[in-house]
Amino acid sequence: MLEGGRVVALNGASSEPATNQEPYILPGFIDLHVHGGGGADVMEGGAATQTMARMHARYGTTSLLATTMTAPRAELAAVLATLASEVRQRAPGCARILGVHLEGPYINPGKLGAQPSATALAALDEVLYYLELAPLRVVTLAPELAGHLGVIAQLAARGIRVQLGHTLGSYEDGVNALKQGATGFTHIFNAMTGLHHRAPGMVGAALAHAEYAELIPDLLHVHPGAIYTALRAIPKLYCVTDSTAAAGMPDGAYPLGSQTVLKCVNGVRLADGTLAGSTLTMDQALRNLVSLGLPLAEASHRLSRYAADYLGLTQRGRLAVGAWADLVVLDRQLMVQATYVEGEKI
């Protein structure tokens, strides 16, 4: 039973496939890395963000972080200023925007991935200026760059989750960053130094020490064998889409920050073939995890509860009396039948 946007009672039997054909009701998906969707890009700001949030709600996402691209200071500031109002007020039919994931510009220019080449060294006063403009919940940076360890400690002290990503850092750089207060890894395996038995790299630091890390389970960014490895090593590995404006759209050209990317079938790439985010939606992520052998309950945790826990959100990502009524209803083929965002049926 739902009332006032909250769960006020839980009734009914569990949906056991062996005994009935009732739909599944799961906590709504929480996606902490979203660049766009429905043809709209976060870096366009304002109404584009609503378009993105509305599209992802149709696929079961009930809350998300609007994720920026690397850009010059003035451009980032302008976008963040427009995002603040979208965080304060959820538009009808949209997923809740919980805040901002600042992915760049504090990344290694040698590991851009699909990020534009407008990188910068992190300065605390600049990040705090951005924080005044919009609620930063997550900041991705490369820990090996000069001054970044000190910035990590300062941001962690303010409750911002610092993630390590787009990095050429070593295993030791990763361990030192965790000691300073970093708490996560951005799209583990992608855009970071890999695992070698004599040079474990940033991937090795994550597998050996992380409680949390995000992973893109589109089965294109990461091989299933690597997914299994991360699932065994990282207790609260959670999944993200890293989706772009091309998500939910036909093949063609779409914006990704200051760049143009090309969607072809299920992939998104720069003109040189570099993977550039994804077209993944969270319901497809659920089906992919289940296809790899994960029980539905575990797959659900990795698409909702663990992301909520990571941000310290005790009233999202779970079905419980008093929690926000963020729900996704799926048939037995795990196709979305309905989404409820804070009690509103989408």
ZADO-1210 file (C-alpha; in nm, 4 decimals, padded with zeros to 6 digits):
<atoms>
<atom x="00.0000" y="00.0000" z="00.0000" code="MET" pos="1"/>
<atom x="00.1273" y="00.3430" z="-00.1008" code="LEU" pos="2"/>
<atom x="00.0381" y="00.6762" z="00.0559" code="GLU" pos="3"/>
<atom x="00.1958" y="01.0203" z="00.0344" code="GLY" pos="4"/>
<atom x="00.4739" y="00.8860" z="-00.1890" code="GLY" pos="5"/>
<atom x="00.5760" y="00.6289" z="00.0720" code="ARG" pos="6"/>
<atom x="00.5220" y="00.2591" z="00.1356" code="VAL" pos="7"/>
<atom x="00.2815" y="00.2308" z="00.4278" code="VAL" pos="8"/>
<atom x="00.2149" y="-00.1444" z="00.4206" code="ALA" pos="9"/>
<atom x="00.3414" y="-00.4596" z="00.2518" code="LEU" pos="10"/>
<atom x="00.0914" y="-00.7343" z="00.1724" code="ASN" pos="11"/>
<atom x="00.0721" y="-01.0435" z="-00.0449" code="GLY" pos="12"/>
<atom x="00.2692" y="-01.3575" z="-00.1110" code="ALA" pos="13"/>
<atom x="00.6051" y="-01.3772" z="-00.2833" code="SER" pos="14"/>
<atom x="00.5993" y="-01.4314" z="-00.6595" code="SER" pos="15"/>
<atom x="00.7318" y="-01.7849" z="-00.6808" code="GLU" pos="16"/>
<atom x="00.7624" y="-01.8972" z="-01.0448" code="PRO" pos="17"/>
<atom x="00.6858" y="-02.2564" z="-00.9485" code="ALA" pos="18"/>
<atom x="00.3519" y="-02.1738" z="-00.7883" code="THR" pos="19"/>
<atom x="00.2083" y="-01.8688" z="-00.9661" code="ASN" pos="20"/>
<atom x="00.2466" y="-01.6303" z="-01.2559" code="GLN" pos="21"/>
<atom x="00.2131" y="-01.3024" z="-01.0685" code="GLU" pos="22"/>
<atom x="00.4411" y="-01.0144" z="-01.1696" code="PRO" pos="23"/>
<atom x="00.7530" y="-00.9255" z="-00.9772" code="TYR" pos="24"/>
<atom x="00.7625" y="-00.6050" z="-00.7745" code="ILE" pos="25"/>
<atom x="01.1176" y="-00.4858" z="-00.7096" code="LEU" pos="26"/>
<atom x="01.2696" y="-00.1671" z="-00.5699" code="PRO" pos="27"/>
<atom x="01.3053" y="00.0891" z="-00.8458" code="GLY" pos="28"/>
<atom x="01.6447" y="00.0985" z="-01.0127" code="PHE" pos="29"/>
<atom x="01.8988" y="00.3587" z="-00.8997" code="ILE" pos="30"/>
<atom x="02.1513" y="00.4637" z="-01.1641" code="ASP" pos="31"/>
<atom x="02.4467" y="00.6694" z="-01.0418" code="LEU" pos="32"/>
<atom x="02.6059" y="00.7307" z="-01.3835" code="HIS" pos="33"/>
<atom x="02.3751" y="00.8749" z="-01.6505" code="VAL" pos="34"/>
<atom x="02.4891" y="01.1119" z="-01.9268" code="HIS" pos="35"/>
<atom x="02.1650" y="01.1176" z="-02.1221" code="GLY" pos="36"/>
<atom x="01.8779" y="00.9377" z="-02.2847" code="GLY" pos="37"/>
<atom x="01.5873" y="00.9894" z="-02.5196" code="GLY" pos="38"/>
<atom x="01.8008" y="01.2084" z="-02.7452" code="GLY" pos="39"/>
<atom x="01.8903" y="01.4468" z="-02.4603" code="ALA" pos="40"/>
<atom x="02.2344" y="01.5080" z="-02.3089" code="ASP" pos="41"/>
<atom x="02.3005" y="01.6249" z="-01.9510" code="VAL" pos="42"/>
<atom x="02.5424" y="01.8898" z="-02.0771" code="MET" pos="43"/>
<atom x="02.2496" y="02.0603" z="-02.2500" code="GLU" pos="44"/>
<atom x="02.1073" y="02.1279" z="-01.9032" code="GLY" pos="45"/>
<atom x="01.7537" y="02.2176" z="-01.7986" code="GLY" pos="46"/>
<atom x="01.4738" y="02.0636" z="-02.0048" code="ALA" pos="47"/>
<atom x="01.7119" y="01.8094" z="-02.1591" code="ALA" pos="48"/>
<atom x="01.7637" y="01.6630" z="-01.8135" code="THR" pos="49"/>
<atom x="01.3899" y="01.6140" z="-01.7759" code="GLN" pos="50"/>
<atom x="01.3747" y="01.4382" z="-02.1127" code="THR" pos="51"/>
<atom x="01.6498" y="01.2033" z="-01.9977" code="MET" pos="52"/>
<atom x="01.4860" y="01.1368" z="-01.6592" code="ALA" pos="53"/>
<atom x="01.1490" y="01.0713" z="-01.8214" code="ARG" pos="54"/>
<atom x="01.2952" y="00.8208" z="-02.0664" code="MET" pos="55"/>
<atom x="01.4822" y="00.6243" z="-01.8000" code="HIS" pos="56"/>
<atom x="01.1726" y="00.6104" z="-01.5783" code="ALA" pos="57"/>
<atom x="00.9977" y="00.4146" z="-01.8519" code="ARG" pos="58"/>
<atom x="01.2617" y="00.1451" z="-01.8107" code="TYR" pos="59"/>
<atom x="01.2313" y="00.1150" z="-01.4336" code="GLY" pos="60"/>
<atom x="01.4820" y="00.3748" z="-01.3114" code="THR" pos="61"/>
<atom x="01.3302" y="00.5700" z="-01.0244" code="THR" pos="62"/>
<atom x="01.6302" y="00.7834" z="-00.9276" code="SER" pos="63"/>
<atom x="01.9619" y="00.8761" z="-01.0832" code="LEU" pos="64"/>
<atom x="02.2632" y="01.1051" z="-01.0815" code="LEU" pos="65"/>
<atom x="02.2939" y="01.3462" z="-01.3736" code="ALA" pos="66"/>
<atom x="02.6499" y="01.2878" z="-01.4905" code="THR" pos="67"/>
<atom x="02.8574" y="01.5596" z="-01.6535" code="THR" pos="68"/>
<atom x="03.1342" y="01.5399" z="-01.9102" code="MET" pos="69"/>
<atom x="03.4772" y="01.7003" z="-01.8969" code="THR" pos="70"/>
<atom x="03.4404" y="02.0637" z="-02.0051" code="ALA" pos="71"/>
<atom x="03.5920" y="02.4080" z="-01.9405" code="PRO" pos="72"/>
<atom x="03.5026" y="02.5710" z="-01.6079" code="ARG" pos="73"/>
<atom x="03.2541" y="02.8219" z="-01.7492" code="ALA" pos="74"/>
<atom x="03.0636" y="02.5536" z="-01.9375" code="GLU" pos="75"/>
<atom x="03.0490" y="02.3219" z="-01.6369" code="LEU" pos="76"/>
<atom x="02.9340" y="02.6038" z="-01.4115" code="ALA" pos="77"/>
<atom x="02.6537" y="02.6980" z="-01.6502" code="ALA" pos="78"/>
<atom x="02.5289" y="02.3390" z="-01.6704" code="VAL" pos="79"/>
<atom x="02.5471" y="02.2857" z="-01.2943" code="LEU" pos="80"/>
<atom x="02.3448" y="02.5997" z="-01.2330" code="ALA" pos="81"/>
<atom x="02.0598" y="02.4576" z="-01.4447" code="THR" pos="82"/>
<atom x="02.0801" y="02.1145" z="-01.2809" code="LEU" pos="83"/>
<atom x="02.0247" y="02.2552" z="-00.9317" code="ALA" pos="84"/>
<atom x="01.6589" y="02.3310" z="-01.0009" code="SER" pos="85"/>
<atom x="01.6036" y="01.9861" z="-01.1526" code="GLU" pos="86"/>
<atom x="01.7331" y="01.8283" z="-00.8317" code="VAL" pos="87"/>
<atom x="01.5105" y="02.0447" z="-00.6108" code="ARG" pos="88"/>
<atom x="01.1893" y="01.9699" z="-00.7990" code="GLN" pos="89"/>
<atom x="01.1046" y="01.6410" z="-00.9710" code="ARG" pos="90"/>
<atom x="00.9015" y="01.6931" z="-01.2878" code="ALA" pos="91"/>
<atom x="00.5929" y="01.4703" z="-01.3357" code="PRO" pos="92"/>
<atom x="00.6668" y="01.1456" z="-01.5146" code="GLY" pos="93"/>
<atom x="01.0400" y="01.1680" z="-01.4406" code="CYS" pos="94"/>
<atom x="01.2842" y="00.9738" z="-01.2294" code="ALA" pos="95"/>
<atom x="01.4110" y="01.1618" z="-00.9248" code="ARG" pos="96"/>
<atom x="01.7433" y="01.3344" z="-00.9932" code="ILE" pos="97"/>
<atom x="01.9343" y="01.2848" z="-00.6691" code="LEU" pos="98"/>
<atom x="02.2210" y="01.5151" z="-00.7582" code="GLY" pos="99"/>
<atom x="02.5235" y="01.5328" z="-00.9831" code="VAL" pos="100"/>
<atom x="02.8061" y="01.2948" z="-01.0640" code="HIS" pos="101"/>
<atom x="03.0979" y="01.5133" z="-01.1748" code="LEU" pos="102"/>
<atom x="03.2924" y="01.2878" z="-01.4114" code="GLU" pos="103"/>
<atom x="03.5884" y="01.5025" z="-01.5022" code="GLY" pos="104"/>
<atom x="03.7566" y="01.7369" z="-01.5600" code="PRO" pos="105"/>
<atom x="03.9911" y="01.5966" z="-01.2924" code="TYR" pos="106"/>
<atom x="04.0999" y="01.2960" z="-01.4932" code="ILE" pos="107"/>
<atom x="04.4214" y="01.1802" z="-01.6560" code="ASN" pos="108"/>
<atom x="04.4553" y="01.3112" z="-02.0134" code="PRO" pos="109"/>
<atom x="04.6172" y="00.9784" z="-02.0990" code="GLY" pos="110"/>
<atom x="04.2950" y="00.7903" z="-02.0098" code="LYS" pos="111"/>
<atom x="04.0239" y="01.0066" z="-02.1568" code="LEU" pos="112"/>
<atom x="03.8155" y="00.7232" z="-02.2945" code="GLY" pos="113"/>
<atom x="03.5393" y="00.9204" z="-02.4657" code="ALA" pos="114"/>
<atom x="03.5859" y="01.2309" z="-02.2513" code="GLN" pos="115"/>
<atom x="03.6808" y="01.5574" z="-02.4263" code="PRO" pos="116"/>
<atom x="04.0380" y="01.6829" z="-02.3817" code="SER" pos="117"/>
<atom x="03.9547" y="01.9639" z="-02.1382" code="ALA" pos="118"/>
<atom x="04.1098" y="01.8107" z="-01.8282" code="THR" pos="119"/>
<atom x="04.2308" y="02.0077" z="-01.5272" code="ALA" pos="120"/>
<atom x="04.3956" y="01.9532" z="-01.1929" code="LEU" pos="121"/>
<atom x="04.1499" y="01.9576" z="-00.9066" code="ALA" pos="122"/>
<atom x="04.1563" y="02.2611" z="-00.6803" code="ALA" pos="123"/>
<atom x="03.9440" y="02.2545" z="-00.3662" code="LEU" pos="124"/>
<atom x="03.8085" y="02.6060" z="-00.4127" code="ASP" pos="125"/>
<atom x="03.6884" y="02.5208" z="-00.7636" code="GLU" pos="126"/>
<atom x="03.5095" y="02.2034" z="-00.6514" code="VAL" pos="127"/>
<atom x="03.3473" y="02.3918" z="-00.3640" code="LEU" pos="128"/>
<atom x="03.2314" y="02.6551" z="-00.6138" code="TYR" pos="129"/>
<atom x="03.0665" y="02.3789" z="-00.8170" code="TYR" pos="130"/>
<atom x="02.9129" y="02.2443" z="-00.4963" code="LEU" pos="131"/>
<atom x="02.7522" y="02.5833" z="-00.4338" code="GLU" pos="132"/>
<atom x="02.5906" y="02.5643" z="-00.7770" code="LEU" pos="133"/>
<atom x="02.4478" y="02.2124" z="-00.7528" code="ALA" pos="134"/>
<atom x="02.4523" y="01.9176" z="-00.5112" code="PRO" pos="135"/>
<atom x="02.7548" y="01.7104" z="-00.6084" code="LEU" pos="136"/>
<atom x="02.7070" y="01.3588" z="-00.4752" code="ARG" pos="137"/>
<atom x="02.9937" y="01.1864" z="-00.6615" code="VAL" pos="138"/>
<atom x="03.3203" y="01.3171" z="-00.8062" code="VAL" pos="139"/>
<atom x="03.5407" y="01.1033" z="-01.0322" code="THR" pos="140"/>
<atom x="03.9101" y="01.1853" z="-01.0416" code="LEU" pos="141"/>
<atom x="04.2509" y="01.0343" z="-01.1164" code="ALA" pos="142"/>
<atom x="04.4350" y="01.0003" z="-00.7823" code="PRO" pos="143"/>
<atom x="04.7859" y="01.0023" z="-00.9299" code="GLU" pos="144"/>
<atom x="04.7631" y="01.3648" z="-01.0426" code="LEU" pos="145"/>
<atom x="04.9383" y="01.6345" z="-00.8390" code="ALA" pos="146"/>
<atom x="04.7416" y="01.7498" z="-00.5357" code="GLY" pos="147"/>
<atom x="04.4546" y="01.5083" z="-00.5792" code="HIS" pos="148"/>
<atom x="04.5122" y="01.3048" z="-00.2627" code="LEU" pos="149"/>
<atom x="04.4624" y="01.6167" z="-00.0536" code="GLY" pos="150"/>
<atom x="04.1473" y="01.7078" z="-00.2446" code="VAL" pos="151"/>
<atom x="04.0101" y="01.3564" z="-00.1887" code="ILE" pos="152"/>
<atom x="04.0417" y="01.3978" z="00.1867" code="ALA" pos="153"/>
<atom x="03.8714" y="01.7381" z="00.1792" code="GLN" pos="154"/>
<atom x="03.5804" y="01.6182" z="-00.0334" code="LEU" pos="155"/>
<atom x="03.5332" y="01.3023" z="00.1713" code="ALA" pos="156"/>
<atom x="03.5136" y="01.5152" z="00.4856" code="ALA" pos="157"/>
<atom x="03.2202" y="01.6994" z="00.3250" code="ARG" pos="158"/>
<atom x="03.0321" y="01.3781" z="00.2479" code="GLY" pos="159"/>
<atom x="03.1050" y="01.3708" z="-00.1251" code="ILE" pos="160"/>
<atom x="03.1741" y="01.0240" z="-00.2624" code="ARG" pos="161"/>
<atom x="03.5061" y="01.0283" z="-00.4459" code="VAL" pos="162"/>
<atom x="03.5549" y="00.7667" z="-00.7154" code="GLN" pos="163"/>
<atom x="03.8742" y="00.6703" z="-00.8924" code="LEU" pos="164"/>
<atom x="03.8515" y="00.6578" z="-01.2690" code="GLY" pos="165"/>
<atom x="03.9926" y="00.7656" z="-01.6041" code="HIS" pos="166"/>
<atom x="04.3277" y="00.6989" z="-01.4435" code="THR" pos="167"/>
<atom x="04.6773" y="00.5743" z="-01.5242" code="LEU" pos="168"/>
<atom x="04.7404" y="00.5324" z="-01.1533" code="GLY" pos="169"/>
<atom x="04.9103" y="00.2327" z="-01.0011" code="SER" pos="170"/>
<atom x="04.7810" y="-00.0119" z="-00.7421" code="TYR" pos="171"/>
<atom x="04.9621" y="00.1946" z="-00.4811" code="GLU" pos="172"/>
<atom x="04.7927" y="00.5135" z="-00.6024" code="ASP" pos="173"/>
<atom x="04.4571" y="00.3450" z="-00.5598" code="GLY" pos="174"/>
<atom x="04.5341" y="00.2182" z="-00.2104" code="VAL" pos="175"/>
<atom x="04.6601" y="00.5614" z="-00.1016" code="ASN" pos="176"/>
<atom x="04.3439" y="00.7246" z="-00.2375" code="ALA" pos="177"/>
<atom x="04.1254" y="00.4834" z="-00.0428" code="LEU" pos="178"/>
<atom x="04.3199" y="00.5697" z="00.2718" code="LYS" pos="179"/>
<atom x="04.2460" y="00.9372" z="00.2083" code="GLN" pos="180"/>
<atom x="03.8732" y="00.8716" z="00.1876" code="GLY" pos="181"/>
<atom x="03.7946" y="00.7642" z="-00.1700" code="ALA" pos="182"/>
<atom x="03.5087" y="00.5156" z="-00.1635" code="THR" pos="183"/>
<atom x="03.4477" y="00.3890" z="-00.5160" code="GLY" pos="184"/>
<atom x="03.5710" y="00.3170" z="-00.8664" code="PHE" pos="185"/>
<atom x="03.4141" y="00.4552" z="-01.1831" code="THR" pos="186"/>
<atom x="03.3050" y="00.1893" z="-01.4366" code="HIS" pos="187"/>
<atom x="03.5577" y="-00.0637" z="-01.3079" code="ILE" pos="188"/>
<atom x="03.7861" y="-00.2125" z="-01.5756" code="PHE" pos="189"/>
<atom x="03.7121" y="00.0695" z="-01.8206" code="ASN" pos="190"/>
<atom x="03.9520" y="00.3661" z="-01.8514" code="ALA" pos="191"/>
<atom x="04.1915" y="00.2513" z="-01.5785" code="MET" pos="192"/>
<atom x="04.5132" y="00.0529" z="-01.5468" code="THR" pos="193"/>
<atom x="04.4485" y="-00.3179" z="-01.5681" code="GLY" pos="194"/>
<atom x="04.5462" y="-00.6128" z="-01.3525" code="LEU" pos="195"/>
<atom x="04.8869" y="-00.7778" z="-01.3984" code="HIS" pos="196"/>
<atom x="05.0337" y="-01.0136" z="-01.1431" code="HIS" pos="197"/>
<atom x="05.3423" y="-00.7939" z="-01.0940" code="ARG" pos="198"/>
<atom x="05.1633" y="-00.4615" z="-01.1459" code="ALA" pos="199"/>
<atom x="04.8080" y="-00.4962" z="-01.0124" code="PRO" pos="200"/>
<atom x="04.7047" y="-00.1508" z="-01.1329" code="GLY" pos="201"/>
<atom x="04.3896" y="00.0367" z="-01.0380" code="MET" pos="202"/>
<atom x="04.1791" y="-00.2684" z="-01.1177" code="VAL" pos="203"/>
<atom x="04.3865" y="-00.4650" z="-00.8678" code="GLY" pos="204"/>
<atom x="04.3321" y="-00.2004" z="-00.6003" code="ALA" pos="205"/>
<atom x="03.9572" y="-00.2215" z="-00.6567" code="ALA" pos="206"/>
<atom x="03.9433" y="-00.6005" z="-00.6512" code="LEU" pos="207"/>
<atom x="04.1620" y="-00.6238" z="-00.3416" code="ALA" pos="208"/>
<atom x="04.0208" y="-00.3414" z="-00.1309" code="HIS" pos="209"/>
<atom x="03.6928" y="-00.1934" z="-00.2532" code="ALA" pos="210"/>
<atom x="03.3581" y="-00.2344" z="-00.0828" code="GLU" pos="211"/>
<atom x="03.1836" y="-00.0415" z="-00.3603" code="TYR" pos="212"/>
<atom x="03.2478" y="00.0028" z="-00.7317" code="ALA" pos="213"/>
<atom x="03.0304" y="00.0689" z="-01.0351" code="GLU" pos="214"/>
<atom x="03.0208" y="-00.1568" z="-01.3404" code="LEU" pos="215"/>
<atom x="02.8525" y="-00.1293" z="-01.6819" code="ILE" pos="216"/>
<atom x="02.6801" y="-00.4667" z="-01.7450" code="PRO" pos="217"/>
<atom x="02.5889" y="-00.4189" z="-02.1100" code="ASP" pos="218"/>
<atom x="02.8104" y="-00.7203" z="-02.1980" code="LEU" pos="219"/>
<atom x="03.0015" y="-00.4924" z="-02.4336" code="LEU" pos="220"/>
<atom x="03.2117" y="-00.2835" z="-02.1933" code="HIS" pos="221"/>
<atom x="03.3134" y="-00.5789" z="-01.9731" code="VAL" pos="222"/>
<atom x="03.3535" y="-00.9490" z="-02.0534" code="HIS" pos="223"/>
<atom x="03.1313" y="-01.1824" z="-01.8473" code="PRO" pos="224"/>
<atom x="03.4428" y="-01.3430" z="-01.6966" code="GLY" pos="225"/>
<atom x="03.5561" y="-01.0059" z="-01.5639" code="ALA" pos="226"/>
<atom x="03.2062" y="-00.9413" z="-01.4304" code="ILE" pos="227"/>
<atom x="03.2179" y="-01.2687" z="-01.2381" code="TYR" pos="228"/>
<atom x="03.5574" y="-01.1707" z="-01.0987" code="THR" pos="229"/>
<atom x="03.4314" y="-00.8339" z="-00.9753" code="ALA" pos="230"/>
<atom x="03.1158" y="-00.9893" z="-00.8280" code="LEU" pos="231"/>
<atom x="03.3248" y="-01.2290" z="-00.6197" code="ARG" pos="232"/>
<atom x="03.5730" y="-00.9646" z="-00.5055" code="ALA" pos="233"/>
<atom x="03.3674" y="-00.6500" z="-00.4369" code="ILE" pos="234"/>
<atom x="03.0883" y="-00.7027" z="-00.1824" code="PRO" pos="235"/>
<atom x="02.8624" y="-00.4168" z="-00.2929" code="LYS" pos="236"/>
<atom x="02.9455" y="-00.3904" z="-00.6607" code="LEU" pos="237"/>
<atom x="02.6577" y="-00.1978" z="-00.8154" code="TYR" pos="238"/>
<atom x="02.5589" y="-00.1480" z="-01.1769" code="CYS" pos="239"/>
<atom x="02.5226" y="00.1689" z="-01.3826" code="VAL" pos="240"/>
<atom x="02.4291" y="00.2354" z="-01.7424" code="THR" pos="241"/>
<atom x="02.6744" y="00.5143" z="-01.8359" code="ASP" pos="242"/>
<atom x="02.3979" y="00.5823" z="-02.0852" code="SER" pos="243"/>
<atom x="02.4095" y="00.8601" z="-02.3415" code="THR" pos="244"/>
<atom x="02.1539" y="01.0586" z="-02.5400" code="ALA" pos="245"/>
<atom x="02.1434" y="00.7600" z="-02.7775" code="ALA" pos="246"/>
<atom x="01.9691" y="00.5411" z="-02.5172" code="ALA" pos="247"/>
<atom x="01.6119" y="00.4674" z="-02.6189" code="GLY" pos="248"/>
<atom x="01.6734" y="00.6087" z="-02.9667" code="MET" pos="249"/>
<atom x="01.7278" y="00.4646" z="-03.3178" code="PRO" pos="250"/>
<atom x="02.0710" y="00.4318" z="-03.4735" code="ASP" pos="251"/>
<atom x="02.2288" y="00.7631" z="-03.5657" code="GLY" pos="252"/>
<atom x="02.4379" y="01.0549" z="-03.4388" code="ALA" pos="253"/>
<atom x="02.3855" y="01.2034" z="-03.0915" code="TYR" pos="254"/>
<atom x="02.5562" y="01.4578" z="-02.8641" code="PRO" pos="255"/>
<atom x="02.7859" y="01.3553" z="-02.5785" code="LEU" pos="256"/>
<atom x="02.9017" y="01.6777" z="-02.4211" code="GLY" pos="257"/>
<atom x="03.0953" y="01.8715" z="-02.6839" code="SER" pos="258"/>
<atom x="03.1322" y="01.5641" z="-02.9051" code="GLN" pos="259"/>
<atom x="02.9163" y="01.3671" z="-03.1448" code="THR" pos="260"/>
<atom x="02.8796" y="00.9935" z="-03.0987" code="VAL" pos="261"/>
<atom x="02.7352" y="00.7294" z="-03.3259" code="LEU" pos="262"/>
<atom x="02.4871" y="00.4648" z="-03.2174" code="LYS" pos="263"/>
<atom x="02.4944" y="00.1422" z="-03.4154" code="CYS" pos="264"/>
<atom x="02.2830" y="-00.1508" z="-03.2884" code="VAL" pos="265"/>
<atom x="02.3591" y="-00.1592" z="-02.9114" code="ASN" pos="266"/>
<atom x="02.6908" y="00.0287" z="-02.9096" code="GLY" pos="267"/>
<atom x="02.7864" y="00.3955" z="-02.8965" code="VAL" pos="268"/>
<atom x="03.1252" y="00.5026" z="-03.0307" code="ARG" pos="269"/>
<atom x="03.3327" y="00.8006" z="-03.1302" code="LEU" pos="270"/>
<atom x="03.4289" y="00.8281" z="-03.4951" code="ALA" pos="271"/>
<atom x="03.7579" y="00.6477" z="-03.4200" code="ASP" pos="272"/>
<atom x="03.5715" y="00.3474" z="-03.2752" code="GLY" pos="273"/>
<atom x="03.6267" y="00.4266" z="-02.9060" code="THR" pos="274"/>
<atom x="03.3368" y="00.3149" z="-02.6865" code="LEU" pos="275"/>
<atom x="03.1524" y="00.6290" z="-02.5762" code="ALA" pos="276"/>
<atom x="02.9096" y="00.5426" z="-02.2999" code="GLY" pos="277"/>
<atom x="02.6216" y="00.3105" z="-02.3749" code="SER" pos="278"/>
<atom x="02.2574" y="00.2695" z="-02.4734" code="THR" pos="279"/>
<atom x="02.1933" y="00.0456" z="-02.1739" code="LEU" pos="280"/>
<atom x="01.8789" y="00.0779" z="-01.9634" code="THR" pos="281"/>
<atom x="01.8552" y="-00.0645" z="-01.6137" code="MET" pos="282"/>
<atom x="01.5886" y="-00.3206" z="-01.6998" code="ASP" pos="283"/>
<atom x="01.8217" y="-00.4652" z="-01.9635" code="GLN" pos="284"/>
<atom x="02.0996" y="-00.4604" z="-01.7048" code="ALA" pos="285"/>
<atom x="01.8754" y="-00.6733" z="-01.4806" code="LEU" pos="286"/>
<atom x="01.8099" y="-00.9215" z="-01.7591" code="ARG" pos="287"/>
<atom x="02.1817" y="-00.9375" z="-01.8398" code="ASN" pos="288"/>
<atom x="02.2753" y="-01.0125" z="-01.4799" code="LEU" pos="289"/>
<atom x="02.0119" y="-01.2840" z="-01.4543" code="VAL" pos="290"/>
<atom x="02.1356" y="-01.4317" z="-01.7838" code="SER" pos="291"/>
<atom x="02.4802" y="-01.4603" z="-01.6230" code="LEU" pos="292"/>
<atom x="02.3310" y="-01.6709" z="-01.3440" code="GLY" pos="293"/>
<atom x="02.2659" y="-01.4186" z="-01.0681" code="LEU" pos="294"/>
<atom x="01.9554" y="-01.4856" z="-00.8587" code="PRO" pos="295"/>
<atom x="01.6916" y="-01.2198" z="-00.9127" code="LEU" pos="296"/>
<atom x="01.7214" y="-01.0936" z="-00.5539" code="ALA" pos="297"/>
<atom x="02.0973" y="-01.0392" z="-00.5874" code="GLU" pos="298"/>
<atom x="02.0611" y="-00.8739" z="-00.9264" code="ALA" pos="299"/>
<atom x="01.8013" y="-00.6405" z="-00.7739" code="SER" pos="300"/>
<atom x="02.0378" y="-00.5436" z="-00.4907" code="HIS" pos="301"/>
<atom x="02.3084" y="-00.4571" z="-00.7428" code="ARG" pos="302"/>
<atom x="02.0677" y="-00.2316" z="-00.9336" code="LEU" pos="303"/>
<atom x="01.9090" y="-00.0525" z="-00.6403" code="SER" pos="304"/>
<atom x="01.9970" y="-00.1225" z="-00.2782" code="ARG" pos="305"/>
<atom x="02.3758" y="-00.1062" z="-00.3023" code="TYR" pos="306"/>
<atom x="02.3678" y="00.2219" z="-00.4945" code="ALA" pos="307"/>
<atom x="02.1345" y="00.3647" z="-00.2303" code="ALA" pos="308"/>
<atom x="02.3623" y="00.2398" z="00.0462" code="ASP" pos="309"/>
<atom x="02.6607" y="00.3957" z="-00.1270" code="TYR" pos="310"/>
<atom x="02.4977" y="00.7377" z="-00.1117" code="LEU" pos="311"/>
<atom x="02.3666" y="00.6784" z="00.2403" code="GLY" pos="312"/>
<atom x="02.0026" y="00.6754" z="00.1255" code="LEU" pos="313"/>
<atom x="01.8291" y="00.4481" z="00.3759" code="THR" pos="314"/>
<atom x="01.4776" y="00.5165" z="00.2397" code="GLN" pos="315"/>
<atom x="01.5429" y="00.4236" z="-00.1211" code="ARG" pos="316"/>
<atom x="01.6470" y="00.1037" z="-00.2951" code="GLY" pos="317"/>
<atom x="01.4363" y="-00.1278" z="-00.0789" code="ARG" pos="318"/>
<atom x="01.0773" y="-00.2368" z="-00.0227" code="LEU" pos="319"/>
<atom x="01.0064" y="-00.1384" z="00.3378" code="ALA" pos="320"/>
<atom x="00.7412" y="00.0443" z="00.5349" code="VAL" pos="321"/>
<atom x="00.8364" y="00.4113" z="00.5457" code="GLY" pos="322"/>
<atom x="01.0605" y="00.3931" z="00.2392" code="ALA" pos="323"/>
<atom x="00.9909" y="00.6001" z="-00.0716" code="TRP" pos="324"/>
<atom x="00.7426" y="00.4252" z="-00.2986" code="ALA" pos="325"/>
<atom x="00.9974" y="00.3725" z="-00.5778" code="ASP" pos="326"/>
<atom x="00.8944" y="00.0486" z="-00.7466" code="LEU" pos="327"/>
<atom x="00.9268" y="-00.1365" z="-01.0740" code="VAL" pos="328"/>
<atom x="00.6756" y="-00.4002" z="-01.1804" code="VAL" pos="329"/>
<atom x="00.8041" y="-00.6685" z="-01.4192" code="LEU" pos="330"/>
<atom x="00.6513" y="-00.9680" z="-01.5897" code="ASP" pos="331"/>
<atom x="00.8085" y="-01.3120" z="-01.5719" code="ARG" pos="332"/>
<atom x="01.0330" y="-01.2269" z="-01.8677" code="GLN" pos="333"/>
<atom x="01.1578" y="-00.9278" z="-01.6632" code="LEU" pos="334"/>
<atom x="01.0009" y="-00.6742" z="-01.8972" code="MET" pos="335"/>
<atom x="00.8820" y="-00.3542" z="-01.7312" code="VAL" pos="336"/>
<atom x="00.5056" y="-00.3297" z="-01.6825" code="GLN" pos="337"/>
<atom x="00.4992" y="-00.0163" z="-01.4657" code="ALA" pos="338"/>
<atom x="00.7257" y="00.2176" z="-01.2722" code="THR" pos="339"/>
<atom x="00.6294" y="00.4079" z="-00.9582" code="TYR" pos="340"/>
<atom x="00.8401" y="00.7095" z="-00.8625" code="VAL" pos="341"/>
<atom x="00.7611" y="00.8361" z="-00.5126" code="GLU" pos="342"/>
<atom x="00.4148" y="00.6841" z="-00.5557" code="GLY" pos="343"/>
<atom x="00.3493" y="00.8297" z="-00.9026" code="GLU" pos="344"/>
<atom x="00.2727" y="00.5621" z="-01.1604" code="LYS" pos="345"/>
<atom x="00.4736" y="00.6252" z="-01.4775" code="ILE" pos="346"/>
</atoms>
